[in-house]
Amino acid sequence: MTIRPSTALLTDHYELTMLQAALHSGAASRQCVFETFARRLPSGRRYGVLAGVGRVLDAIEDFRFGDAELADLRDREVVDQRTLDFLADYRFDGDVWGYAEGETYFPYSPVLVVESDFAHGVILETVVLSILNHDSAVASAASRMTGAAGTRPVIEMGSRRTHDGAAVAAARAAYIAGFSSTSNLEAGRRYGVPTGGTAAHAFTLLHESEREAFEAQIASLGTGTTLLVDTYDVTEGVSTAIEVGGTSLGGVRLDSGDLVVQASEVREQLDALGATETKIVVTSDLDEYAIAALAAAPVDTYGVGTRVVTGSGHPTASMVYKLVAREDDAGTMIGVAKKSKDKVSIGGRKYALRRRNPLGVVEAEVLGIGEQPVGDADDRDLLVRLVADGEVVGREHATLEAGRARHEASVAELPRSAHQLSQGQPAVETIFLTETP
């Protein structure tokens, strides 16, 4: 059994000082509702994709203050002894509801709802946001890329362009959003994401000639491998690849130049040499726009690195974790909300419904405040129970394969405008209801 490290200190200092002050004021035990949502989508985006739910559930389970964590907080005098005593016994004991892994979302969608007393809920804020903001940014970008690629596979290969831990999470998020595999071995070990890879330019440069490098690769990996043919001259590289690997060679990879022109020229050359089944893999700083531009080119597989792990220009989903309801002195739950300029929140516990027309196309994101909106047979509820009384009960909604299936189904029901890469507003309107219609 693998023992995961504590996530308790993956948090901000002020989470614990708020806890200390609330313990002293007596407000720490007040029942509260915290919600995670994005007030807006990144500029031009038509929808977002939620990823990281499974990692959030792991983080909640591992949010424990052991001897080492408590000693560190004591030595640095972060909080007082009363707070340390509380933290020593901390176990999240509330409920968590949320959108399923891979679900699409829109402005103000309550993608995660935490119901607990203030003390147990507030200190989860930072770790929840650090996971969901990163993973959802990657998944949202990856979804646009797989949408542009259509039925052609897309490989995630951005580990060298981000933090080592973020690389593993990015591979998971990209796979949920439709990528076929990753180059990251830790993502394969930890999450079961399919992995693959062959050789870089360094392998060719290691040998006395391109031919010698190709012979060595094929001798070890077989003729089904993919040869990188642009180290020197592409035309010569393709010719050598087929001479060495034969017409049953698995593939050739292009990593530089005008990929649209090169892919067409290489396809013609391969066909003329009789290698009609040899695939063409293209890489080199691809994003959703570059993939779309290659739609008419004879490309079989795309490899994406930097742009997917950095959210294709939007490295965060800009989600926030806000207190939206709390218990008053009479024991009644009341809505509370931040009203500052440009950062408006909407008070009250939300219930989410995706309204669809008889053809199954989404028409609106309907959020009931304090009550579940009533839908018809075409609509579907969005919030699923993930944690009950501190115990994870919804793991089936947060697995890798479930997230991948949910993403595919959720994207498929969006209106046509959601799939456009041009600038535009969210494809689905968010509607708030104060009472059931």
C-alpha positions in Angstrom: 0.0 0.0 0.0 1.4 3.4 -1.0 1.3 6.0 1.7 0.6 9.5 0.3 2.2 12.5 2.0 0.1 14.9 4.0 -1.4 17.8 2.1 -2.0 19.9 5.2 0.7 22.5 4.6 -0.2 22.9 0.9 -2.1 26.0 2.1 -1.8 29.7 2.7 -0.7 31.1 6.1 -3.9 33.1 6.5 -6.1 30.0 6.3 -4.7 29.0 9.7 -4.7 32.5 11.2 -8.4 32.8 10.2 -9.0 29.5 11.9 -7.2 30.7 15.1 -9.3 33.9 15.2 -12.5 32.0 14.6 -11.8 29.5 17.4 -11.2 32.4 19.7 -14.4 34.3 18.7 -16.6 31.1 18.8 -17.6 31.4 15.2 -15.5 28.4 14.1 -18.3 26.0 14.7 -20.9 27.8 12.6 -22.2 25.7 9.7 -21.1 27.1 6.4 -21.3 26.5 2.6 -18.2 27.2 0.5 -18.4 27.1 -3.3 -15.8 26.9 -6.0 -16.6 28.7 -9.3 -15.1 30.9 -12.0 -16.8 34.3 -12.4 -15.8 34.3 -16.1 -14.1 32.1 -18.6 -10.8 33.1 -20.2 -11.2 35.6 -23.0 -12.7 34.1 -26.0 -13.3 30.7 -24.5 -16.8 29.2 -25.1 -16.7 26.6 -22.2 -14.4 25.2 -19.5 -13.6 21.6 -18.6 -13.4 20.6 -14.9 -10.5 18.3 -14.1 -8.7 17.4 -10.8 -11.7 16.2 -8.9 -10.1 12.9 -8.1 -6.9 14.7 -7.0 -9.1 16.9 -4.7 -10.6 13.8 -3.1 -7.1 12.5 -2.4 -6.1 15.8 -1.0 -9.0 15.9 1.4 -8.3 12.4 2.6 -4.6 13.3 3.1 -5.3 16.6 4.9 -3.9 15.6 8.2 -1.6 17.4 10.6 0.9 14.8 11.8 3.8 15.4 14.3 6.0 16.9 11.6 3.5 19.4 10.4 2.5 20.4 13.9 6.1 20.8 15.0 6.8 23.0 12.1 3.8 25.3 12.8 4.8 25.4 16.5 8.5 26.2 15.8 7.6 29.0 13.4 4.8 30.3 15.7 2.3 30.3 12.9 -0.6 29.7 15.3 -1.2 29.3 19.0 -1.4 26.2 21.1 -5.2 26.0 21.1 -5.2 26.0 17.3 -2.5 23.4 17.2 -4.6 21.2 19.4 -7.5 21.5 17.0 -5.3 20.7 14.1 -3.9 17.6 15.7 -7.4 16.1 15.7 -8.4 17.6 12.3 -10.3 15.3 10.0 -12.7 16.8 7.4 -16.1 15.7 8.6 -18.5 17.6 6.3 -20.1 17.0 2.9 -18.7 17.8 -0.6 -20.8 18.0 -3.8 -19.4 18.8 -7.2 -19.5 18.4 -10.9 -18.1 15.1 -12.1 -14.6 14.8 -13.4 -14.5 15.9 -17.1 -17.8 17.9 -16.9 -18.0 21.2 -18.8 -18.7 24.3 -16.9 -19.6 28.0 -17.4 -19.4 31.3 -15.5 -20.6 30.8 -11.9 -21.1 27.0 -12.2 -20.7 25.7 -8.6 -18.2 23.0 -9.6 -17.4 22.2 -5.9 -19.7 22.7 -2.9 -18.3 22.2 0.6 -20.7 22.0 3.5 -19.2 21.9 7.0 -18.5 24.2 9.9 -16.2 27.1 9.2 -13.2 25.6 10.8 -13.2 22.4 8.8 -14.1 24.0 5.5 -12.1 27.2 5.3 -8.6 25.6 5.5 -9.3 23.4 2.4 -9.5 26.5 0.2 -5.9 26.7 -1.1 -5.3 23.1 -1.8 -8.7 22.8 -3.6 -8.0 25.8 -5.8 -4.4 24.9 -6.6 -5.6 21.6 -8.0 -8.7 22.7 -9.8 -7.3 25.9 -11.2 -4.3 24.1 -12.8 -6.0 20.9 -13.9 -9.1 22.7 -15.3 -6.9 25.1 -17.2 -5.0 22.2 -18.9 -8.2 20.2 -19.6 -10.0 23.3 -21.1 -7.1 23.9 -23.4 -6.8 20.2 -24.2 -10.5 19.9 -25.1 -10.1 22.7 -27.7 -7.1 20.8 -29.1 -8.8 17.4 -29.3 -11.9 19.2 -30.8 -9.7 20.7 -33.5 -8.0 17.3 -34.1 -11.2 15.5 -34.7 -10.6 11.7 -34.9 -6.8 12.1 -35.1 -4.9 11.2 -31.9 -3.2 13.9 -29.8 -0.2 13.0 -27.6 0.7 15.1 -24.5 4.4 15.7 -24.3 4.9 18.8 -22.3 6.7 17.5 -19.2 9.9 19.5 -20.0 7.9 22.7 -20.1 6.5 22.9 -16.6 7.1 22.0 -13.0 7.7 18.3 -12.4 4.6 17.8 -10.3 2.5 19.9 -12.6 3.6 17.7 -15.5 2.1 14.6 -14.0 -1.2 16.4 -13.2 -1.2 18.0 -16.7 -0.9 14.6 -18.3 -3.9 13.3 -16.3 -6.0 16.4 -17.2 -5.1 16.2 -20.9 -6.1 12.6 -21.0 -9.4 13.3 -19.4 -10.0 15.9 -22.2 -9.4 13.4 -25.0 -5.6 13.2 -25.5 -4.6 9.6 -26.4 -1.4 9.2 -24.4 1.4 11.0 -22.6 5.2 10.9 -22.6 5.3 11.2 -18.8 6.0 7.9 -17.2 5.0 9.0 -13.7 1.5 9.8 -15.0 1.4 6.3 -16.3 2.4 4.8 -13.0 0.3 7.0 -10.8 -2.9 7.3 -12.8 -2.7 4.7 -15.6 -2.5 7.2 -18.4 -1.2 5.4 -21.5 2.5 6.3 -22.3 4.6 6.3 -25.4 7.7 7.7 -27.0 10.5 6.8 -29.4 13.6 9.1 -29.8 14.7 12.7 -29.9 17.2 14.5 -32.1 19.9 13.6 -29.6 19.7 9.9 -30.6 20.3 10.7 -34.2 23.2 13.1 -33.4 24.7 10.4 -31.2 25.4 8.2 -34.2 27.8 8.6 -37.1 25.0 8.9 -39.5 21.2 9.2 -39.7 21.1 5.7 -41.3 23.1 4.3 -38.4 20.7 5.9 -35.9 17.6 4.6 -37.7 19.1 1.1 -37.9 19.8 1.1 -34.2 16.3 2.2 -33.3 14.6 -0.3 -35.6 16.8 -3.1 -34.4 15.7 -2.4 -30.8 12.1 -1.2 -31.2 11.0 -2.9 -34.4 9.7 -1.6 -37.7 6.5 -0.3 -36.0 8.5 2.5 -34.4 8.4 6.2 -35.5 11.5 7.7 -36.9 12.4 11.4 -36.5 13.3 12.5 -40.0 14.1 16.2 -39.8 17.4 16.3 -38.0 19.2 17.1 -41.3 17.2 17.0 -44.5 13.6 15.8 -44.4 13.5 14.4 -48.0 16.7 12.5 -47.4 15.5 11.4 -44.0 12.3 10.0 -45.3 14.1 8.1 -48.0 16.6 6.7 -45.5 13.8 5.7 -43.1 12.0 3.6 -45.7 15.3 2.1 -47.0 16.1 1.0 -43.4 12.6 0.2 -42.1 10.9 -0.9 -45.2 7.4 0.0 -46.5 5.9 -1.3 -43.2 7.6 1.4 -41.1 5.2 2.6 -38.4 5.7 6.3 -38.8 7.8 9.3 -39.4 7.9 12.5 -37.2 8.2 16.1 -38.3 9.3 18.6 -35.7 10.2 21.8 -37.6 9.4 23.9 -40.7 6.2 24.6 -42.4 4.3 21.5 -41.2 1.4 21.9 -43.6 3.6 22.0 -46.7 6.0 19.4 -45.3 3.3 16.9 -44.3 1.9 17.0 -47.9 5.4 16.6 -49.4 6.2 13.7 -47.1 2.9 12.0 -47.7 3.6 12.1 -51.5 7.1 10.8 -50.9 6.0 8.0 -48.7 3.3 6.9 -51.1 5.7 7.0 -54.0 8.0 4.7 -52.1 5.2 2.3 -51.4 4.9 3.2 -47.7 1.2 4.0 -47.9 0.5 2.9 -44.4 3.3 4.7 -42.7 1.9 7.4 -40.4 3.0 11.1 -40.2 3.3 12.5 -36.7 3.8 16.3 -36.3 5.1 18.2 -33.3 6.7 21.6 -32.8 4.8 24.1 -30.5 1.4 23.1 -31.6 -1.8 24.5 -30.1 -5.5 24.4 -31.1 -5.0 26.9 -33.9 -2.1 25.1 -35.4 -4.0 21.8 -35.2 -7.0 23.4 -36.9 -4.7 24.8 -39.7 -3.4 21.2 -40.2 -6.9 19.8 -40.6 -6.6 19.5 -44.4 -3.0 18.2 -44.3 -2.2 14.5 -44.4 -1.3 14.3 -40.7 -2.1 11.2 -38.6 -1.1 12.2 -35.1 -0.3 15.4 -33.3 2.1 15.9 -30.4 1.5 18.9 -28.1 3.8 20.1 -25.4 4.2 23.6 -24.1 0.8 24.9 -25.0 -1.3 22.2 -23.4 0.6 22.2 -20.0 0.3 26.0 -19.8 -3.4 26.1 -20.7 -2.7 27.5 -24.2 -2.2 31.0 -22.9 -4.5 30.7 -19.9 -2.5 28.8 -17.2 -5.3 29.2 -14.6 -9.0 28.7 -14.7 -9.4 31.7 -12.3 -11.6 29.7 -9.9 -12.3 31.1 -6.4 -13.5 29.4 -3.2 -16.1 31.6 -1.5 -18.2 31.4 1.6 -21.8 31.8 0.2 -23.9 30.8 3.2 -23.5 30.5 7.0 -25.4 29.8 10.1 -26.6 32.9 12.0 -27.0 33.3 15.7 -30.5 31.8 15.6 -29.2 28.7 13.8 -30.7 29.6 10.4 -28.6 29.4 7.2 -28.4 32.7 5.5 -26.8 33.7 2.2 -23.6 35.8 2.3 -21.7 37.3 -0.6 -18.8 39.5 -1.5 -20.0 42.7 -3.3 -16.7 44.4 -4.2 -16.3 45.9 -7.7 -15.5 43.3 -10.4 -15.4 40.5 -7.9 -19.1 39.9 -7.2 -20.2 36.7 -5.6 -23.8 35.5 -5.3 -24.9 34.4 -1.9 -26.8 31.2 -1.1 -26.2 27.5 -1.6 -26.5 26.7 -5.4 -28.0 23.7 -7.1 -27.2 23.2 -10.7 -29.2 21.9 -13.7 -28.2 21.7 -17.3 -31.2 22.6 -19.4 -31.3 20.7 -22.8 -33.8 20.9 -25.6 -35.6 17.8 -27.0 -32.6 17.1 -29.3 -30.3 17.0 -26.3 -28.5 20.2 -27.0 -27.7 22.4 -24.0 -29.6 25.7 -23.8 -28.7 27.0 -20.3 -26.9 26.4 -17.1 -29.6 26.9 -14.5 -28.6 27.6 -10.9 -31.2 27.5 -8.2 -30.4 29.4 -5.0 -31.4 27.4 -2.0 -33.5 25.0 -4.1 -32.9 22.5 -6.8 -34.3 23.8 -10.1 -37.0 21.6 -11.6 -36.2 20.2 -15.0 -37.9 17.9 -17.5 -36.9 14.6 -19.1 -34.4 16.4 -21.3 -32.5 18.1 -18.5 -29.9 16.7 -16.1 -28.7 17.6 -12.6 -25.0 18.4 -12.4 -24.0 18.1 -8.7 -23.0 14.6 -7.5 -22.2 13.7 -3.9 -18.4 13.2 -3.5 -18.0 13.2 0.3 -20.5 12.4 3.0 -19.7 13.1 6.7 -16.0 13.2 5.9 -15.9 9.9 3.9 -15.3 9.8 0.1 -18.5 8.2 -1.4 -18.3 9.5 -5.0 -15.0 8.1 -6.3 -16.8 6.7 -9.3 -17.4 10.2 -10.5 -13.7 11.1 -10.3 -11.8 8.3 -12.0 -9.7 8.8 -15.1 -11.9 6.7 -17.4 -15.2 8.1 -15.9 -13.8 11.6 -16.5 -12.8 10.9 -20.0 -16.3 9.5 -20.8 -18.0 12.4 -19.1 -15.9 14.9 -21.0 -16.8 13.3 -24.3 -20.5 13.2 -23.5 -20.6 16.7 -22.0 -18.9 18.3 -25.0 -21.0 16.5 -27.5 -24.2 18.0 -26.1 -23.0 21.6 -26.3 -24.3 23.9 -29.1 -22.3 24.4 -32.3 -21.0 27.7 -31.2 -19.0 26.0 -28.3 -16.7 24.4 -30.8 -15.6 27.6 -32.6 -12.0 28.7 -31.9 -12.8 32.4 -32.8 -13.4 35.0 -30.1 -16.8 34.9 -28.6 -19.0 34.7 -25.5 -19.7 31.5 -23.5 -21.8 29.1 -25.5 -24.3 28.7 -22.7 -26.0 31.3 -20.6 -26.0 31.0 -16.8 -29.4 31.6 -15.3 -30.0 32.1 -11.6 -33.4 31.2 -10.0 -34.4 32.4 -6.6 -37.3 30.0 -6.5 -38.3 26.9 -8.3 -40.2 27.8 -11.5 
